[in-house]
Amino acid sequence: MPIFDRNKNIGNSVQENPAPAEAAKEIGGEKDPQKESSQQIYSDAHFIPLDESTDPPRYYTPSPRRESGNTGRAVKRNAQTAILCAVFAILGCVAGAGIVSGRTNAQMSVLQEKVDALSADLAEAESSEREFPDVSGTPEVIYVDPVTSEISVRPSDIYAAACEQVVGVTTDVTYTNYFGQTSSTAVSGTGFIFSADGYIITNYHVIEYADKYNYAVRVIMHDGSSHEASIAGTDQNNDIAVLKISARELTPARLGDSDQLSVGDVAYAVGNPLGELDFTMTSGTVSALDRMIRADSSSPSINMFQIDAAVNTGNSGGPVYNSAGEVIGVVTAKYSENGVEGIGFAIPINDARKIAEDLIENGFVTGKPYLGIYYDESNTSIYNRYYRNLWGSPKGVMVLGIDKNSPAAEAGIKEYDTITAIDGRSVENTADLLNQMNRYSPGSTAEITVYRATGNGTKGDSISFTVTFGEAGAGTSVNGMSVA
């Protein structure tokens, strides 16, 4: 399948509108999975060409259930009919038995007593009609699942509720192609309503271009209405973003407890696959727990659970529901190797909820360690590919800048040092750096080993520094470089 490749050279400074040209190159690009690590997982949001039509997208809204206002009366009629049937059955049986035995008169006397008793029961049933409950309101949604034998919510009712909770998320990208023509694409994904006052959870990679290059984000509701959204907060390393729209009295999703998940639990994914098959529901089970997954080679590993419900391009950021109609995860990735199906991954909702609450309250996720260096994945890749071969330098993450008064600056780390280890654990790329840093909290201390080139760069020395981590704030990038 086409891969949304986010590994591009951003450079060391912000250029004039750099995203469109890069976006044009990435549309429809293929990546050879054989050249990637077996751990490599690709995000499933992708550029979707915009339709030439200017008509707003049409979203399917499930029709309300047809309910009979006479349901209670029908129950009463059924009770009466059953009693009458019993009367006639007894009449026939007893009369036939009396004829055969020759004791018709005696049997008819007994029969008359039974008829009188049944008539009294019938009169009582008719007089108590008003005591039958009126069931003409909300339809009953609880049933016993035929597979698990557990009390569940009907899948059709889960879907009806999801249509009120799930949204489409798009970022319009305009650019000038090689022929000087203006073209448009859109990053399309999914999200779901987190609060009634307009906060929405989605994946960071769904709105990454909007975050980096200030493009507008639109949220599309189940009825086709569109809202411009602001980015309330992002956590790139955990691939979670929170959007805010100006709307009230929305229907938020009911959140479950992902700590209670078990392999084999029912899982329903609702989203917008391919950016155009709006509000598609797929079903499956939880296939595995505690998978450490990377969205791409530059991202840290994220704890996710595995599902076999079908997820595709455009499902990113959408909810995974359990059999009770509660959201238990955020669809984030799928395994994209050719010939592999039914291997999708979702961030547990307990993790996503904590991140979202932090982003809404503080604008950033609290409790994350801060070193104070700037780095770039593309630059690090070039270093590891060429400098190591030319000069025998060790693999690592090249430091492109130091934040003044940061823990790194106070410890003595300098620009163009290459971080190779933290507390003796190897750091060969940016994913390793972030994974190792996630072991620590603000205020904790670690020994960081760097390779420092000398002279013309053909040789260097390994140096170790003791660093006390600070707490990371809201900033995730500076002049196109990432911050750690």
N, C-alpha and C positions, 0 to 999 in steps of 0.2 A: 504494500500500500504506500501511497505517497507519505513522506515523512516530513513533519514540521521541524526543520533543522534550525535550532537556535544558536548553533555554534558559528558565529560570524565575528569578524574583526571589527570591533567598535572603534578601536583606536584610543589614543591618549587624550583626545580633546573632542568636544562636541563640534561636529561639522554641520554645515547648512543642510537641513533636511536629509539626513543620511539614510533614513529608513526606507523610503519608497524604492530607491534603486535596488537596495538589498532585497526588499520584498519581491521585486520583479524577478530577481534571480532565483528566489527560493520556491516560487510557485511550481508545483508539480515535480520538484526535485526528488530524486531517488537516492537512497543510501544503501550500500551493500551491507547486509547484516552479517555476512561472513567475516567482514573486516572489523567488526565490533566485538567487544568482550561479551562473553556469554551472560554477563550480568546486565548488559545494556537493555534498557527499556525506553521506549519512545513515548513522548506525550502524544495524545491523540487529537489535540486541537490542531487545526490546519487552515491555511488560507483557502477560502471558498470564493470563487469568482462571483461577483454580483450579477444578478439578472439584469438584462437591459431594461426591463419594465420598471417603471417608477411606482407601480401600484404597491401598497403595503402588503407584506406577507399575510397569507390567510392561515389562521390557526384553527385547528379542529377543537371545538368545544363540545364535550359530551352532552347529549340531550338529557334533561332531567328525567328521572324515572317516572313512569306513568303509575299513578296510585289510584286505586278505587276508593271512593268515599263511602262505599257501602260494605266494607270488609267486615265490620262487626256484625252487620245485619245478616250477611251471608253465613257467618259462623252460627248465628242463632237458628237460621233456617235449616242448616245442616243438622243441628241437634234435634230439631223437631222431626225432620224427615227420618232420622235414625230411629226415633221412638216409634213412629208410625209403622215403619218397616218391621220392627220387632213385634208389634201387635198383630199384624197380618201373618207373620211367620208362625206365631203361637197358635192363632186361630186355625190355620191350615193343618198344622201338625196334630193338634189335639182333636180336631174334628175327624181327621182320618183315623186316628187311633181309636176314637169312640165307635166309629162305624164297624171297624174290624172286630172289636172286642164285644160289641153288643151292649156296651154300657154307655150309650150316648148321653142319656139324661144326666147321669152322675158326672160325666166328664164335662158336659156343658156347664154344669153348675160351677165346677172348678174353674173352667175357662172364664165364666162371667166374673168371678172374683179377680182373676188375673187382669182381665180387661179393665175392670174398675180401678185396680191399682195403677196400671199403666196410664189410664186416662188422668188420674190424679197427678202423676209425674209430669204428663204433658201440660196440664194446666199450670203446674208450678213453674215449668220451663218458660211458658208464655208470659207469666206474670213477672218473671225476673229478667226479662230481656234487657232492661236498662242496666243490669249489673255486668253485662259483658263489656270488656274494655274496648274503647274505640282505638283501633289499630290503623287508622287511616292516615297517620302522620308519617314521620320519618321511617323509611323501611328498615327492617332489621338487617344488620350487616354482619352479625356474628354467626359463624358456622364452624363445623368441625372439618378441618382439612382432611381430605380423603387420603393423603399420603402420610402425613405426620400424626394424624388423629388429634392434633392440638386445636384448641379454639383459636380461630384466626378471623381476620377481616377479609371479606370477599375481594379477590383481585380487582374486580370491576369497580369496587368502591375505593380501593387504594388509588386506582387510576383516576377516578373522578376527583378525588381530593388532590392528587398530584397536579392536575391541570390548573388548580387554583394556586399551587405553591411553586411550580417550576416556571422558569423564565428563559428566554433566549438572550444571549449576550453577544453583541457584535461590535467590532471596532472597524470603522471605515478607514481604508488607507488609499490615498490617491497619489499617483506618481507619474512621471514623464518617462515613457519608454525610449528605446534606442532610436525610434523614428520620430521623436518629438511629439508623440501623441499622449494625451492625458488618459490614463487608465485608472480603474478602480478595482480593488480587491477588498475582502473583509476577513478578519479573523473571527470565526464563528465558534461559539461554544454554548454552554448551558450554565445556569445558576439556579438557586432556590431561595425563597424568601425566608430570612432569618428572624425578622421582627415585623410587627404590624406597621411600624412607622417608616419602613422603607429600606432597611438594611438587607443586603443580599450577599450570600456566600458563593464564590466561584473559585476556579483555579487561577493562580497568578499567570500561568502561561497563556491563558485566554485573553488577558488584558495587558500583556507584557509590552506590546508596541505602544499602546495608549499611555502606559506608565512612563516609558522611556522617551517617547517623542511627542507627548502631549496631544494625542489624537482623541477625538470624542468617542465616548462609549455609550451605546444605546442598549436599553433593556426592553424586551418585547414580551408583553404579557400574553396569557392564553387567549384573550379575545382579540389580539392583533394590535392593541394600543401600544404606543411606544413612548418611553421615557428616557430623557438624557440622564446619564448617571455620572456622579463624581466618584473618585476612588478614595474611599475612607481610610484605607490602610492596606499594606501588602506585606507578606512574608515570603520572599522569593525562595528561600532555602527550604521551606516546607510547602511551597506551591499553593498557598492560600491567599486569596484577596477578598476584601469586603468592599462592596459598592453601596452607594446611597442614592436613592431616588426620592423625589418630592411627591410622596404619596402617603395616604393614611388609610387605616382600616383595611390593610392587606391581610391575607391569610397566611400566617407563617407555618412552616412545616413543624410537625411534632417530632422532637428529637428523642431517639432511643438511647440505650446504654451499650456502646460498642464493646465494653469490657465483658459483657455477657454473651458475646458471639461464640458460636460453636460451629465447627465444620459440619456441613450438611444443612444448616439453617437456610430457609428460603430467602432469596434475594431478588428484588425487582429493581431494574434500572430504568429511569425515565429521563429522556433528554431529546436533543435535536441532532441525530446522526446525519452526517454529510451536510449539515447546515441548512437542510431544506425539508427533511422528513420530520416535521415538527411534532413534538409530544409523542414520541415513540416509546412504548413500554416493552421491555424484554424481561424474561424471567430465567432464573437458574437457582444455584445454591452457592453458599460460601464454600469455596474449594480449599482454602488454606488460610492460616493466620500468621501474623508476624513475618511477612516477607519484607526484606530490606531492599527497596527498589530505587533506582536512579532514573529520573526522567530523561536525562541526557548525560554525556560524559563529564560535563562541568558541574553537575549538581551533586549535592550530598545525598546520601541514602536516606530514604524516608520510610518509616514503618507503615506498611499497608496490609490489607487483607485481600485475598484473591477470590474472584468470582468467575463463574462460567456463563453468566448472563451476557448476551452479546452487547459489546460496546464498540463504537466506531468513531471516526473523525466527527467532531462536533458534540460528542457526549461529555467532554471534559467539563468538570464543574457541576455536573448534575448529581442528583441524590440517588442513593441506594436505599430502598425501603425493605423493612422486614415484614413478616406475615401479619404483624399488628398495625401496619401502616405507619410505622415510625422510621425516620431517617437514621440509618446506622453508618453511613459513609458518604464520601465525596468521590465520584468517579474521576480518576486522574490519568490512568495510562492503560495501555494494552501491549501485549507482546506482539511485535509486528513482523516476525520472521515469516517468510513464505511457507505456506502449508500448515501453519499453526493457528488454531481457532479456539475460542472459548477460554482465553487466559487474559482476564482483565484485572485491574487493581484499583482499590479505593482507599482513601485516607480515612481511618476510623473517625467517627463523628465526635467522640470525646476529645480527640486531639484538635480537630477542626474547630470545635466550639470554643475551646480555651483560647486558641489563636484569635478567633473572630472577636471574642469578648475583649481581649487585650488590645486588638487593633481599634475597636470602637472606643474604648475608654482612654487609651493612651496614644494611639497612633502608631504604635510599634509593639512588638512582642517583648515582654519584660523577661528578665532572667537569662538573657543570652550573653555569652562572653564576647568581649571586644578586645582586639589586639591593636588595631589602629594602623593597618597597612592597606594600600591600594594595589589591586592586581587585575590582570586581564587574562582570560582563558586563552585567547588567540596568541598573545605574546608568550604565555607559558608553553603552549604547544610548540611554537617555533623554537623556543629555547631548548626544550627537551628533544626536539627532532634534529637540530643542527649543531647547537653549541656543545651538546654532550658528545656528539660524534667528532666534532672538530677539535675540541680542547679537552675531551675526557671529563667534562663537568658532570656531576651527579644529577639525577633527575630531581625535580623539585618545582616550587612555585616562585617565580621571580617577583620581587617586590618592586613595583613601579613608583611608589610614593609612600611617604610616612606622614601620618597626621601629627601635627605638633602637639606636644604635651600628652601624647598617647602612651599606653603601656609599652608599645614597641620602641618609641623614641626614647623613653626613659631607660629602657633596658640596653639601648645601644645598637639596635638593628638599624641598618641604613638602606637607602634607595639602591636598587640593583643587587642587593643580597638575594640569595635563593634559599628559601626555607626547605630543608630536606627531612626534618624529623621534629616531632614533639614528644618529649619524654621517651625518646628512643624508638617511637613508632614511626615508621617510614611515611614520608609525605612526597608522593611522586607527581601529583596533579592537584588541581583545585578541589576536586571532590574529596581527595584524601585530606586536604587541609581543613575543609569544613567538617568532615566526619570526625576528625581528631579533636577539633575545637569544641564540638558538641559534647565531648566528655566532661567539659569543665563548666563552671558557673562563675559569675562575677565574684572577684575576690580570691579565687583559687590561683595557685602558682604552678607554673610548668617550666621545664627546660626546653628551649627552642634552639635547634641546631640549624645554622645557615652555612651556605657555601659562599665565600666572598672572593671574587676574582681580583687578581692583582696584576699590575703592569698592563700589558695590552690584552689581557683577558685569557692568555694561553695557559695560565696556571692560577691557583688559588688555594685558600685554606678553609677548613671547617672550623667554625667558631660556635660556642654554645652560650646562650644568654638565659638568665632567669627572669621570667616575666610574670607579673601579677595581672591577671585579666581584669579589665573594667567591664561595664555593662553597655551593650550595644543600644543605640538609640534608633531613631526613625530612618536615618539615611542608609541606603543600600548601594548607592553608586555616586561617584564624583567624576565629572567630565568623561563619562563613558566607562570608567573603571569601577569594579566592584570593591566594596569595603568589607574588611573582616576585622 
